[in-house]
């Protein structure tokens, strides 16, 4: 069985939850390729930081039933730290995580919002960009 290929060339590395997802995807059976990229919607302000990433997965060819986005959702749901997506359909899974960050020696914190969308490689993301 060939090794799973990971492409992070278009990803800044921002997003702790994105890293959790990538780590989970790289060990799941049936995944041949994972590409992670920053989405153009990322934005920062003094009171919040919005990180948006896109993950594209290619499923390994198999003799049995082919993996789908829906079956991937079931596998990810069973992984601690990942869980069920906040939204999912036959073409995309979406996770939205928020966290309040209070840096040391500062009185005001900020809200970190992380949006991650998972698509099957070869499909085009839909919606406004």
Protein Blocks (a to p, Z undefined) as FASTA:
>chain_A
ZZddddfklpghiajklmmmmmmmmmpghiabdcddddfkbccdfkbccddddddddddd
dfbdcddfklmmmmmmmpghkapafbdcfkbccdddddddddehiabdcdddddddddde
hiacedjZZ
